[in-house]
């Protein structure tokens, strides 16, 4: 498809389809804009989340 740019999964770095169900939000960028990041639904989320105590 013309104009269809491929995205890469934020978890496994494989190409992923730009679709609503693959869209993930991982906070805000330095400019304050929300980056559009994509991930496979089956990819496990990394465990680098810091637990607040």
Secondary structure, DSSP 8 states (H G I E B T S, - for coil): -TT---EEBTTT-SEE---GGGEE-----TTS----EE--TTS---S------
